[in-house]
Amino acid sequence: MAKRSAVRRRADIEAQSSIESGRGPRLNVIQGGWDPSDDSNSAVKKRRRMSEQAPPEPQREQAYVKNVQPRSEGQARLMEAIDRAPLVVALGPAGTGKTYLAIAKAVEALRSGRVGRIVLCRPAVDAGENIGFLPGDMEEKLAPYLRPLYDALSDRLAPRQLKAMIAEGQIEIAPVGFMRGRTLNNAYVVIDEAQNCTYTQLKMLLTRLGWNSSMVVTGDPAQSDLLPEISGLASVADRLSKMDNVAVIRLAAEDVVRHPLVAKMLDVL
């Protein structure tokens, strides 16, 4: 045991003497150690320079835009009429896609540059239930009534894009009461829930149509929140059906694209 210890001591002494004499390997010790985040390191500098020069990845406004395809013969006739006629009246029960198709065609026309703006109009009529006065300014008061239009627009446009278009005036959502006296040129006009408009109101809205403009009127005469003799949609549709360049499309229960039970309920209710 003592012999092995003496051999080890002798080897350590010889190694130390070889280092001091310069004949053996010399190790350089980095004072303070090596810091990977130190800017003096060339590799770190290179990585940082590349990351700063690389352009940021753009954020997607919308993953994709769905292509609108008709799901029934009635919807196919409605889409063909919207492409052909400057004034279209779409009548049909709930769930037949009247509002959605009209707004989808409006967004398509705006994107292609065929029109300069979209004007969406809807009567502010309660569905048989008075909820009292709503707080806020005009836009906040009308928001509950115009929510279906916002939902359809949100399905065709990204939220940020929709907000910017509304702020810039490319998309306007207005109640019926503020449409008198206007001329809507270079616009795509959609009048939704027209069964809640009187004959006089519909006459006023229809005569707002200006140059290079199109209009789609949607509604269901069987689901009016007004008294039957007050709603003017059915009478207006019958009179317009005799005119050229005006298309009146009547959808039925077989055109319903909601839950299959909706079409069956319409037959019994």
C-alpha positions, 0 to 999 in steps of 0.5 A: 500500500505504501509502495503504491502511494509512493508511485503516485506521488512520484508521478504527480511530481514528474507531471508538475515538473514537465508542465513547469518546464514547458514540455507537457500540455498547458491548460488555459483557465477562463476567468469567471467561466463562459457565459453563453449569453455573452455578446462577445461570443461570435456564435451568439452574435450571429444568432441574434443578428439573424433573428433581428433581420428575419421578418416577423411571421404575419398573423393570419386574419382568417384561416380560409374563406368558405365558398358559398354553394347552394344547398337546394334548388331554391337557393340556387335560384336565389343566387342566380337571381342575385347575380342577374337582377338589380332588385331581388325579393327573397321570401321564405321561412326561417332557416332557408339562408336568405340573409346569409346568401344576400350578405355573402353576395354583398361581401363578394361584390365589395371585394371584387370592386363592383360596389364601393360599400355595403348598406344593411338595413333592418327594422328595430322591432321587438319580437312581441316582447318589450324589454324597455329602454336600452342604455348607450348611444344609437349604435349600442341601442340598435346592437341587439336588433342588428346582431344577426347581420353582424353574425353573417358578416363575421362568417365572411370577414375576419373580426379586425377586417370587419371592424376596420370596414365599419369604421371606414364606412365601407359597411354601414348598418342602419335602421329603417327610420334613418333611411328616408331622404338618402340616395344609395349610389354604388352600393349593395343594399340588403334589407333584412326582416322586411316582414316587419316593415309597413307598406309605406316603409318598404316603398321608401326603402325601395326608392333609395336605390341609386346608380350602380347599386343592387338591392336584396329584400329578405323576409318571411310574411308568415312570421311578422311581428306586426299585425297581419294587415300592417306588414307590407311585404306580401303586397309589395312582393306581389306587385314587384313580381310583374316588373321586368328586372325584378326577381321575386324568389319564393323559398319553401320548407324543402330549402331549410338548411338548419336542423331537419326538425325545423322543416318538419315544424314549419309543416305543423305550426 
